[in-house]
């Protein structure tokens, strides 16, 4: 018989960067009692995203940040959606290039992340924000 559970939490950010939420997801899965199924992680925003990224060496994320600053700079002259500042439209474009939702298999009561994989909120705005995360798990 299938079981389901949900949970919501917030992540305070202090500006651009990556903020690890792996432990919150692992704890949610453990508390659910589900041994086999899927956990979905959803970020409820359009100017931040989710990434599964290396969590052992911070420099891997430093490179990710630098790559996105290069890929979608804040001074592109053709951007018109700048109501909230020069990082407004670039933050939405960066989100569109990444993801707002991840689904991870659960086996033996744990998300099946690889040895060096972590789940991160990828904040694309310079100003601090409070980001909302919704978790859902379904399984047995």
C-alpha positions in Angstrom: 0.0 0.0 0.0 1.4 3.4 -1.0 1.9 6.2 1.5 2.5 9.9 1.0 3.8 12.8 3.1 4.5 16.5 2.5 6.5 19.2 4.3 7.4 22.8 3.7 10.4 24.8 5.0 12.2 28.1 4.2 15.8 28.8 3.4 17.2 32.3 4.2 19.8 33.4 1.6 22.2 36.2 1.9 22.5 36.9 -1.8 23.9 35.1 -4.8 25.2 31.6 -4.1 24.3 28.1 -3.3 22.7 27.0 0.0 22.7 23.3 0.8 19.4 21.6 1.8 20.5 18.0 1.6 20.1 17.3 5.3 16.6 18.7 5.4 15.6 16.3 2.6 17.3 13.3 4.1 15.6 14.0 7.5 12.2 14.4 5.9 12.6 11.0 4.1 13.7 9.3 7.3 10.9 10.8 9.3 8.3 9.6 6.6 9.1 6.0 7.3 9.0 5.3 3.5 11.6 2.7 2.4 11.0 2.7 -1.3 9.6 5.5 -3.5 10.3 9.0 -4.7 10.9 12.3 -3.0 10.2 15.5 -4.9 11.9 18.8 -4.0 10.2 21.9 -5.3 11.4 25.6 -5.0 8.5 28.1 -5.2 10.3 30.9 -6.9 11.3 32.3 -10.3 14.6 34.0 -9.4 16.2 31.1 -7.7 16.5 27.4 -8.6 17.6 24.0 -7.4 20.8 22.2 -8.4 22.2 18.8 -7.5 25.9 19.6 -7.3 29.1 18.4 -5.7 29.1 19.1 -2.0 32.6 17.9 -1.0 34.6 20.8 -2.6 33.2 24.3 -2.3 35.3 25.3 -5.3 33.0 23.3 -7.6 30.2 25.6 -6.6 32.5 28.7 -7.0 33.0 27.6 -10.6 29.3 27.2 -11.1 28.6 30.7 -9.8 31.4 32.2 -12.0 30.0 30.2 -15.1 26.5 31.6 -14.6 27.9 35.2 -14.1 29.6 34.7 -17.4 26.7 33.0 -19.2 24.0 35.5 -18.1 25.7 38.8 -17.0 23.7 41.5 -15.4 24.7 44.2 -18.0 23.1 42.8 -21.1 21.9 45.9 -23.0 18.8 44.3 -24.5 17.2 43.2 -21.2 14.1 45.2 -20.4 12.7 43.5 -17.3 14.7 45.5 -14.7 11.9 46.7 -12.4 13.7 45.3 -9.3 17.2 46.2 -10.5 19.8 45.0 -12.9 19.8 41.4 -11.5 16.0 41.0 -12.1 15.8 39.6 -15.6 19.2 37.8 -15.3 17.9 35.9 -12.2 14.9 34.7 -14.1 17.0 33.6 -17.1 19.4 31.7 -14.8 16.4 29.9 -13.2 15.0 29.0 -16.7 18.4 27.4 -17.5 18.4 25.3 -14.4 15.4 23.7 -12.5 12.8 24.5 -9.9 12.0 20.8 -9.1 14.0 17.6 -8.5 12.7 14.1 -8.1 15.0 11.6 -6.4 14.4 7.9 -5.9 14.2 6.6 -2.4 15.8 3.2 -1.7 16.2 1.6 1.8 14.7 4.8 3.4 17.2 7.2 1.9 17.4 9.5 -1.1 19.7 7.8 -3.6 22.2 10.7 -3.9 25.7 9.9 -5.1 28.7 10.1 -2.7 29.5 13.7 -3.6 26.0 14.9 -4.5 24.2 17.6 -2.5 20.9 19.4 -3.1 21.2 23.2 -3.2 19.1 26.3 -3.5 20.8 28.3 -6.2 20.1 32.0 -5.3 20.3 34.2 -8.4 19.5 37.6 -6.7 22.1 39.8 -5.0 19.8 40.8 -2.1 18.9 38.4 0.8 15.6 36.4 0.3 13.7 33.8 2.1 13.0 30.9 -0.2 10.2 28.4 0.2 10.7 24.7 -0.4 8.0 22.1 -0.7 8.8 18.4 -0.2 6.6 15.5 -1.2 7.3 11.8 -0.8 5.3 8.8 -2.2 6.1 5.2 -1.7 6.0 2.2 0.6 
